[in-house]
Amino acid sequence: MPSTMLNWISPGLGDETQLVQEPKWFWKEKIGSIVDAWSVAEDFTHISDQAISRLNELTQNSAKHDGPRKVIEFNCGLVFAHKIQVGNRSFRINEKLVSIDYNRLLAARELKDEFARQVGLSRAATANKELAIAADVDLALPVYVQAREIHYFFHFMTETLPQFVTIHESGANGPITLCDLNDPPGYVMGFIRALFPDLADRVTISGRRHEVEHALIVADFEDLARTHGTIPAPRLPQKLSLRSQHPDGLIGISTMFSNSHSANLRRLAEIGREAVAEMDKRHLPKRFLISRSKAKQRKLIGEDDLLAQLRPYGFEAFIAEDHTPLEQIAAFSQAEFIVAPHGAGMTNIMFASESCHAIELTQRQYVGRARHFIRLADVARCSYEVVLCDEAGENYEMKANVGNDVAIGANAIAKITGHVAKILTEGFRPSWRLRTDNEVDRVNAARQVVGQEARRYRFFGMQRSGNHAIINWVVRNLGTESLFLNCCSARKSPYETFTQLELNGEVIPKPRQIAAGIDGLVAELEPPYSLLISYENHAPTDKNLDEISMPVYAGSDFDSNVLIYRSYLNWLASYIRLVRTRLQKKGRDSMVEEVAQVARAVSQYTEMLAPLLVENQSSSIIPVSYDKWCIDEHYRAQILEQLGLSAQDNNLGTIQGYGGGSSFNESGSAENDPERFARRHDLMQGDMIFDMFARLLDNDPVLVALHDKGVA
């Protein structure tokens, strides 16, 4: 490569290129994934010096999984270029490269010294230049898309296809040229047609080099952010050791990987999930091992044996080549657990949900590439583990980008399977809820809305105790606008940990929550509004009331604390139906598992209601019987008075849809027979599991005491 081509032109920082619009932001701090790395390798002959060194370089030590990592997202935009030479996979002006993807340089750690020096020189030369904004750009100009290795699925999906997001959302309506000389693989136009059907017919593929007077290209703003904004300095990695013992008996380390992604990559993932939202996915697996049985290289030696051990946990083999683009996206969007050998098949992890858990099986030649898929896990905010395995092959070094196969023997398979089983039963991490974009300022952002509320209420109750029916009834009687944060986590900010959010009784879809942010949604309310927070399956006591909503609220900040309960037999009937329905939907119609879940819930039920047995109970907790609430209008009026509210709508309302709605009714339907509604246990008489747990009412001391007091 000629030395002149080591220099490049930064879009928007010179006369040759101008931004079509001034960006509202260059970069944002985002919430990423939780990452772990450990080893099942048995042969450390080559691993000790190379793989551990690479993991030391790419990862940071984290004492424990105390939350997802912070990552950086760079904005993207459309660029107007003057007299640009377009060609095969690159753009030039005066034989200088026009860089459109600085994020790739940021992620690359193998830059040669000379190239790295030129990076510094280029940035220094443009550091004081004014941002160039084009005026009255014709959006019908031809658009050129830099083809970043489109013959490799990973590079096409992460570097080429995201450019179509900017074209789609900017309104550019001219012809689109994908700059590549060779015939592209079928997936190129397949994914373009699947995700950008309005653009597909305007796309042609050509790598012919020629000069264009005026054109539009897509760029991310990583370099602009470095010259026109302050980006946190990269953290220096700490020394790690794969030989330290993992708490679970595995050789392991906790890691934190510093990386970034473009806004286009995140939006591409959102567009993909939106495209398959209404798709019938029943034929696609939710737990799968990505198979490389059809791949020519980088196979997984021991794949069949691993799959045989994973099948009892609901895993299936998934071969991406056998599925359409939308089917691939759909499978990953609903995935609960993914295990995969290192390879392009894991690229679609960007379409996964936050609740997905992924494990990449790799070997020492590929550990440096873990950053690529961790970056995509950051986009999805799912959890990600890198497992270092043995290798099978004769190549000590990679040749033509290909190395040895990943190999796992019986011991490694046993460790991997055992680890998967433990995650499925105990969880890898807490279920991280929707969060504000800036983790550093999230508590302060929550505190900024404190003081705008007219009233604050907290609700506690066991699942299937009528919590949402009563909360909805309170909302209808507030006389103010309202914000309801459902099912928050104790001792954490409710603004971070809620599972659902309502404004004025209307559930706000998650895409709108993400787009607006919690502060944006609160801004839609007319102050002073009422704040309602619910804690499910968490027992309130006088001792813990002050700390439950910390660090944002103290116990004294709330006007009322409401404990919602239901008589034991009615609650038991509804809860058993709920558990049974969920197990059937998951294809696990197991009486043993049903009994285990119900037993745990009964224990929680007695713990939740035990405070009601205390004489001279504190007035800071208002107990509300769902059974009485259903059948007694005067009882409802008394509760409203205790809450400081006047009756405006004292009806039962419609059945709420939370948790799948009522165990016996369709959500949204009206309850016409309150008496029967308060005697659900009649519908479960003769059910073996119900009858077994019903007998506890005559034998368990706490339940007997609650029953004698008229509670259970």
TORGU-23706 format. One line per 3 residues: their letters; for each residue x negated, y, z of C-alpha. Coordinates in steps of 0.1 Angstrom, whole numbers, plus 2048, in hexadecimal, padded with zeros to 3 digits. Layout:
N
a) X Y Z | ...
END
This chain:
712
mps) 800 800 800 | 7F1 822 7F6 | 7E8 837 814
tml) 800 853 809 | 81D 83A 80E | 814 837 833
nwi) 822 859 837 | 847 860 834 | 862 87A 833
spg) 879 87D 851 | 89D 882 845 | 8A9 8A4 850
lgd) 887 8B2 857 | 87C 8BF 835 | 888 8D0 815
etq) 88B 8AE 803 | 8A5 8A0 81B | 8C1 8B0 82E
lvq) 8DC 8A3 846 | 8FF 8A5 838 | 90C 8AE 85B
epk) 8FA 8B9 87A | 8FB 89C 892 | 90F 8A1 8B3
wfw) 8F5 88B 8C4 | 8D4 87A 8BC | 8D3 85F 8D6
kek) 8E6 852 8F4 | 8DE 83B 911 | 8F4 81D 90F
igs) 8FC 7FE 924 | 8EB 7DF 915 | 8EA 7BA 91E
ivd) 8DC 7A6 93A | 8BE 792 92F | 8AD 774 93E
aws) 890 75F 931 | 883 73D 93D | 872 71E 930
vae) 879 6F9 92B | 858 6F4 919 | 842 6D7 924
dft) 823 6DD 90E | 812 6FD 918 | 7F3 6F7 902
his) 7FB 716 8EC | 816 727 901 | 801 734 91E
dqa) 7ED 74E 909 | 805 757 8EE | 829 753 8F9
isr) 825 760 91C | 811 77E 90F | 82C 786 8F6
lne) 847 784 910 | 832 79A 927 | 831 7B3 90A
ltq) 855 7B2 902 | 866 7AF 923 | 867 7C0 945
nsa) 86B 7AF 966 | 88C 7B3 978 | 88F 7A8 99C
khd) 8B2 79C 998 | 8D0 79F 981 | 8DE 7BF 990
gpr) 8EF 7CC 970 | 8EA 7CF 94B | 8CC 7E2 93D
kvi) 8CB 805 930 | 8C4 808 90A | 8C3 824 8F1
efn) 8DB 829 8D4 | 8D1 83F 8B8 | 8EB 852 8A3
cgl) 8EC 84F 87D | 8F7 865 861 | 8F9 86C 83C
vfa) 8DB 87E 82C | 8DA 893 80C | 8BA 88C 7F8
hki) 8AB 8A1 7DC | 897 891 7C0 | 893 86F 7D0
qvg) 883 851 7C0 | 898 833 7C7 | 88B 810 7C2
nrs) 889 7ED 7CF | 891 7EF 7F4 | 882 812 7F9
fri) 886 837 7F3 | 86A 84F 7EC | 864 874 7E6
nek) 842 87E 7D9 | 836 85B 7E0 | 83F 85E 804
lvs) 857 846 814 | 878 853 81F | 87D 841 840
idy) 8A1 839 847 | 89E 820 863 | 886 82B 87F
nrl) 896 813 897 | 885 7F7 885 | 864 808 88C
laa) 86D 80D 8B0 | 875 7E8 8B4 | 856 7DD 8A2
rel) 838 7D7 8B9 | 820 7CA 8A0 | 819 7EB 88E
kde) 7F6 7EC 882 | 7E0 808 891 | 7DE 81C 871
far) 803 81A 86B | 809 824 88F | 7F2 841 88B
qvg) 805 84D 86D | 825 84B 881 | 817 863 89A
lsr) 80A 87B 87F | 82B 87B 86D | 83E 883 88D
aat) 825 89E 897 | 829 8AF 875 | 84F 8B1 878
ank) 852 8B8 89E | 858 8DD 89A | 86C 8DD 879
ela) 890 8EA 879 | 8AB 8D1 873 | 8B7 8D4 84F
iaa) 8DC 8D3 84A | 8EA 8D2 826 | 907 8E8 81C
dvd) 925 8DD 808 | 918 8BB 7FF | 92C 8A8 7E4
lal) 937 887 7F4 | 93C 879 7D1 | 916 878 7CC
pvy) 907 855 7C7 | 8FE 843 7E7 | 8DF 82D 7EA
vqa) 8DB 812 804 | 8B8 806 80D | 8B8 7E0 80B
rei) 8A6 7D4 82A | 89C 7B0 821 | 8C0 7A7 817
hyf) 8B4 784 80F | 8B0 77E 834 | 8D2 77E 845
fhf) 8C6 78E 865 | 8B6 7AC 853 | 8D4 7B0 83C
mte) 8ED 7B0 85A | 8D8 7C7 871 | 8C7 7DF 859
tlp) 8DA 7E0 838 | 8FE 7DA 840 | 900 7F4 85C
qfv) 8F8 80F 842 | 91B 809 834 | 92A 815 855
tih) 91E 838 84E | 929 837 82A | 94C 82A 835
esg) 950 844 851 | 941 862 840 | 95A 863 823
ang) 93E 85F 809 | 951 853 7EA | 937 851 7CF
pit) 928 831 7BF | 913 81C 7D7 | 8F2 80C 7CC
lcd) 8E2 7F1 7E2 | 8BD 7F3 7D8 | 8B0 7D0 7D2
lnd) 8A2 7C0 7B3 | 8AB 79C 7BA | 8CD 78A 7B9
ppg) 8DA 78D 7DD | 8E7 76F 7F0 | 90D 76B 7F1
yvm) 910 777 814 | 906 79A 80A | 925 7A3 7F6
gfi) 939 78B 80C | 934 7A0 82C | 937 7C1 819
ral) 959 7B6 80B | 964 7A8 82D | 95B 7C7 842
fpd) 95C 7E3 828 | 976 7D9 80E | 97B 7FE 804
lad) 956 801 7FA | 94F 7DF 7EA | 95B 7E7 7C7
rvt) 944 805 7C6 | 925 7F1 7CE | 90B 7E7 7B4
isg) 8E9 7D7 7BB | 8CB 7E4 7A9 | 8A6 7E9 7B2
rrh) 89D 7FC 793 | 886 818 79C | 891 83A 790
eve) 894 85E 79C | 8B6 86D 7A6 | 8BB 892 7A7
hal) 8D3 891 7C5 | 8DE 873 7D9 | 8EB 869 7FB
iva) 8DA 851 812 | 8DF 845 836 | 8C7 84B 853
dfe) 8C6 845 878 | 8B9 861 88E | 89F 850 8A3
dla) 883 867 896 | 899 886 898 | 8A0 87D 8BC
rth) 87B 87B 8C3 | 874 89D 8B3 | 895 8AF 8BD
gti) 89D 89E 8DE | 88E 88D 8FC | 88E 867 8FC
pap) 883 855 91C | 860 848 91A | 85F 822 914
rlp) 859 80F 935 | 838 7FC 937 | 83E 7D7 93A
qkl) 833 7C6 959 | 81F 7A6 95C | 835 787 95C
slr) 82F 762 960 | 843 746 950 | 834 72F 96B
sqh) 847 73F 988 | 863 729 994 | 886 732 98B
pdg) 89F 730 9A8 | 8B2 715 996 | 893 6FF 993
lig) 88B 70B 970 | 86B 71D 967 | 877 740 961
ist) 876 765 962 | 88F 781 964 | 88A 799 948
mfs) 893 7BC 93D | 88E 7C3 918 | 88A 7E7 90D
nsh) 89A 7EC 8EB | 8B3 801 8D8 | 8CC 7FF 8BC
san) 8DD 817 8A4 | 901 824 8A7 | 908 813 885
lrr) 8FF 7F1 893 | 917 7F5 8B0 | 932 802 899
lae) 92D 7E5 881 | 933 7CD 89E | 953 7E0 8A7
igr) 95F 7E0 882 | 959 7BA 881 | 96D 7B3 8A0
eav) 989 7C9 894 | 98A 7B7 873 | 990 795 884
aem) 9A6 7A2 8A1 | 9C6 793 893 | 9B6 775 882
dkr) 9C1 752 88C | 9A2 745 89D | 9AF 724 8AB
hlp) 99A 70F 892 | 97A 720 89E | 966 715 8BD
krf) 962 72B 8DC | 943 718 8E8 | 92A 70D 8CE
lis) 907 703 8C6 | 8FB 714 8A6 | 8EF 6F8 890
rsk) 8D1 6FB 879 | 8D7 6D9 86A | 8DA 6E9 847
akq) 8BC 700 84B | 89B 6F9 839 | 885 704 855
rkl) 886 70E 87A | 89B 6F0 883 | 8A3 6E5 8A6
ige) 894 6C3 8AD | 8AC 6B3 8C6 | 8CA 6C5 8BA
ddl) 8E1 6A7 8B8 | 8D7 69C 8DB | 8DD 6BF 8EA
laq) 8FF 6C1 8D9 | 909 69F 8E7 | 901 6AC 90A
lrp) 914 6CD 905 | 933 6BE 8F6 | 942 6B4 918
ygf) 942 6DA 920 | 956 6E2 901 | 93A 6EA 8E9
eaf) 93B 6E3 8C3 | 922 6E7 8A7 | 926 707 893
iae) 916 709 870 | 919 72D 864 | 915 724 83F
dht) 935 710 841 | 94A 72F 84A | 955 74F 839
ple) 947 770 846 | 967 778 859 | 967 755 868
qia) 944 759 875 | 94D 77B 884 | 96D 76C 893
afs) 95A 74F 8A3 | 941 765 8B4 | 95B 77F 8BE
qae) 96E 764 8D3 | 94F 751 8DE | 94B 749 903
fiv) 929 738 901 | 910 735 8E4 | 8F0 720 8E4
aph) 8DA 724 8C5 | 8B6 71D 8BA | 8A4 73B 8AE
gag) 8B0 745 88C | 8C7 75C 878 | 8E6 74A 884
mtn) 8E4 75E 8A4 | 8E8 77F 891 | 90D 77F 895
imf) 909 782 8BB | 90F 7A7 8B5 | 934 79F 8B0
ase) 937 78D 8D1 | 94A 79A 8EF | 93B 7A6 910
sch) 946 785 921 | 932 76F 909 | 912 75E 915
aie) 8F7 755 8FC | 8D8 740 8FE | 8BC 741 8E4
ltq) 8A5 723 8E2 | 883 72E 8D5 | 85F 724 8D4
rqy) 83F 737 8D9 | 83B 742 8B4 | 85D 753 8B6
vgr) 85F 762 8D9 | 855 784 8CC | 874 784 8B6
arh) 88B 780 8D5 | 88D 7A6 8D4 | 8A2 7A5 8B4
fir) 8BE 791 8C3 | 8BC 7A1 8E5 | 8C2 7C2 8D2
lad) 8E2 7B3 8C3 | 8EC 7A6 8E6 | 8E9 7CA 8F1
var) 902 7D4 8D6 | 91B 7BA 8E3 | 912 7C0 908
csy) 912 79A 90C | 8F9 787 921 | 8DB 777 910
evv) 8C1 75E 91A | 8A1 754 908 | 895 731 90F
lcd) 872 728 905 | 870 704 8F7 | 855 6EE 8E8
eag) 84D 6EE 8C3 | 84A 6D3 8A9 | 834 6D8 88A
eny) 810 6DC 87E | 80E 701 879 | 7FD 713 896
emk) 805 734 886 | 824 73E 872 | 820 73C 84C
anv) 837 751 835 | 84B 75C 854 | 853 737 85D
gnd) 845 724 87A | 84A 703 88B | 86C 6F4 895
vai) 87A 6F9 8B8 | 878 6D8 8CB | 88B 6CC 8EA
gan) 887 6AB 8FB | 89C 699 915 | 88F 6AD 932
aia) 895 6CE 920 | 8B8 6C4 916 | 8C0 6BB 939
kit) 8B4 6DD 946 | 8C7 6F0 92B | 8E7 6DC 930
ghv) 8E5 6E0 956 | 8E0 705 952 | 8FE 708 93B
aki) 914 6F4 953 | 90A 70B 970 | 912 72A 95C
lte) 934 71C 953 | 93D 714 977 | 92C 730 98A
gfr) 926 74B 970 | 906 75B 965 | 90E 77E 971
psw) 92C 793 97C | 945 79B 961 | 939 7BD 958
rlr) 956 7D5 951 | 959 7F3 93B | 93F 80D 944
tdn) 937 831 93B | 91C 834 921 | 902 843 939
evd) 8FB 82B 955 | 8E6 844 968 | 903 85E 96A
rvn) 920 846 96D | 927 84B 992 | 922 871 98F
aar) 93A 871 971 | 954 85E 986 | 950 877 9A3
qvv) 956 894 98B | 97B 889 988 | 97E 885 9AE
gqe) 993 8A1 9BC | 9AB 8A4 99F | 9C3 88A 9AD
arr) 9E3 892 9BE | 9E4 871 9D0 | 9CE 852 9D2
yrf) 9DB 82F 9D8 | 9CA 80D 9DC | 9DC 7EC 9D7
fgm) 9D0 7CA 9E3 | 9E1 7A9 9DB | 9DC 785 9D0
qrs) 9E0 77D 9AC | A05 773 9A4 | A12 788 9C2
gnh) A25 7A1 9AD | A09 7BB 9AE | A10 7CB 98D
aii) A35 7CC 990 | A32 7E0 9B0 | A16 7F6 9A3
nwv) A2A 7FE 983 | A48 807 99A | A32 81E 9AE
vrn) A26 82F 98E | A4A 835 984 | A50 847 9A4
lgt) A31 85C 9A7 | A3F 87C 998 | A1C 883 989
esl) A07 876 96D | 9F2 858 977 | 9D1 845 971
fln) 9D2 820 97B | 9B1 80C 97D | 9BA 7E7 97F
ccs) 9A8 7CB 991 | 988 7DE 99B | 96A 7CF 9AD
ark) 965 7D6 9D2 | 948 7EC 9DC | 942 7F8 9B9
spy) 94E 816 9A6 | 972 80F 99B | 96B 824 97C
etf) 951 80A 971 | 962 7E9 97B | 986 7EB 972
tql) 994 7D0 95A | 9B1 7E4 94C | 9BA 809 94D
eln) 9DB 81A 94B | 9E4 83F 945 | A08 847 950
gev) A11 822 950 | A04 81B 92D | 9E8 802 929
ipk) 9CB 812 916 | 9BB 7FA 8FD | 996 7F4 902
prq) 98A 803 8E0 | 99B 824 8EB | 98A 821 90D
iaa) 968 81D 8FD | 96E 83A 8E5 | 97B 853 8FE
gid) 968 849 91D | 976 84B 940 | 971 870 942
glv) 982 875 920 | 9A0 861 92B | 9A3 873 94C
ael) 9A2 894 939 | 9C3 889 928 | 9D5 88B 94A
epp) 9E4 8AA 957 | 9D6 8B1 97A | 9DE 8AB 995
ysl) 9E5 886 98C | 9E8 867 9A1 | 9CD 84D 9A3
lis) 9D5 828 9A9 | 9BA 80D 9AE | 9C1 7E8 9B2
yen) 9AB 7CD 9C1 | 9B6 7A9 9BA | 9AF 78C 9D2
hap) 99C 7A4 9EA | 9A8 7A5 A0E | 9AA 7C8 A1D
tdk) 9A1 7CD A42 | 99D 7EB A57 | 977 7E4 A57
nld) 972 7E2 A32 | 98B 7FD A26 | 971 818 A27
eis) 957 806 A11 | 96D 7F5 9F6 | 96D 812 9DE
mpv) 94A 81F 9E5 | 935 830 9D7 | 951 846 9C8
yag) 96C 846 9E3 | 96C 841 A08 | 98A 830 A19
sdf) 997 852 A26 | 99A 85F A02 | 9B9 849 9FD
dsn) 9DC 853 A07 | 9E8 82F A0A | 9DA 80C A09
vli) 9F5 7F2 9FE | 9F2 7CD A05 | A0A 7BA 9ED
yrs) A13 797 9F7 | A2C 77C 9ED | A3B 760 A01
yln) A24 741 A00 | A3B 72A 9EC | A45 743 9D2
wla) A21 74E 9CE | A16 72A 9CC | A2F 721 9B1
syi) A24 73E 99B | 9FF 738 9A0 | A01 713 998
rlv) A13 71B 978 | 9F9 735 96F | 9DB 71D 975
rtr) 9ED 701 962 | 9F4 717 944 | 9D0 724 942
lqk) 9C1 702 944 | 9D8 6F5 929 | 9CF 712 912
kgr) 9AA 709 917 | 9B0 6E5 910 | 9A7 6DB 933
dsm) 9C7 6CC 940 | 9B6 6BE 95F | 9C9 6B7 97F
vee) 9A9 6B7 993 | 99F 6D9 986 | 9C2 6E6 98D
vaq) 9C1 6DB 9B1 | 99F 6EA 9B6 | 9AA 70C 9A9
var) 9CA 70C 9BD | 9B7 702 9DD | 99F 71F 9D9
avs) 9BC 737 9D4 | 9CF 72A 9F2 | 9B1 731 A07
qyt) 9AF 755 9FA | 9D4 759 A00 | 9D1 751 A25
eml) 9B2 768 A28 | 9C5 784 A16 | 9E4 783 A2D
apl) 9D2 77B A4E | 9D1 7A1 A57 | 9F7 7A1 A58
lve) 9F5 78A A76 | 9E3 7A5 A8A | 9F9 7B6 AA4
nqs) 9FA 7DC AA3 | 9ED 7DB A7F | 9DD 7FB A73
ssi) 9F5 812 A60 | 9DA 817 A46 | 9E6 7F7 A35
ipv) A09 7F6 A28 | A15 7D2 A23 | A2F 7CD A07
syd) A42 7AD A03 | A48 7A6 9DF | A65 78E 9E7
kwc) A77 7AA 9FB | A6E 7C4 9E1 | A7F 7AE 9C6
ide) AA0 7AB 9D7 | AA4 7C9 9EE | AA9 7EC 9E0
hyr) AA8 7FC A03 | A87 7EA A0A | A78 7FA 9EB
aqi) A84 81C 9F5 | A74 818 A17 | A53 80F A07
leq) A54 82E 9F1 | A5A 843 A10 | A3B 833 A21
lgl) A27 83C A02 | A33 860 A04 | A48 85D 9E4
saq) A6D 864 9DC | A81 84A 9C9 | A83 854 9A4
dnn) A85 831 994 | A8D 817 9AE | A94 7FB 996
lgt) A7E 7DC 991 | A73 7E6 96E | A66 7CE 954
iqg) A4E 7B0 95A | A2A 7BB 956 | A13 7AA 93D
ygg) 9F4 7A8 953 | 9E4 786 956 | 9FB 778 93B
gss) A1A 786 94B | A32 773 962 | A2C 74E 966
fne) A51 749 95F | A5B 766 949 | A50 778 92A
sgs) A3E 798 932 | A52 7B7 929 | A73 7A7 930
aen) A8A 7B4 94B | A91 79F 96B | AB7 79A 96D
dpe) AB8 782 98A | AA3 790 9A8 | AB0 775 9BF
rfa) AA3 75A 9A9 | A83 76E 9A3 | A7D 76D 9C8
rrh) A81 747 9C9 | A68 73B 9AF | A60 71D 9C4
dlm) A82 70D 9BC | A75 709 998 | A56 6F5 9A4
qgd) A67 6DC 9BC | A5C 6B9 9B4 | A3B 6C4 9A4
mif) A20 6AE 9B4 | A06 6C9 9B8 | A1F 6E3 9C4
dmf) A2E 6CB 9DD | A0B 6C2 9EA | A01 6E6 9F1
arl) A24 6EF 9FD | A1F 6D7 A1B | A04 6EE A28
ldn) A20 706 A32 | A28 6EE A4E | A04 6E5 A57
dpv) 9EB 701 A51 | 9E9 717 A71 | 9E6 738 A5E
lva) A02 730 A46 | A18 724 A63 | A11 745 A75
lhd) A18 759 A56 | A38 746 A51 | A43 74B A75
kgv) A3D 771 A71 | A53 771 A51 | A36 778 A3A
a) A30 756 A29
END
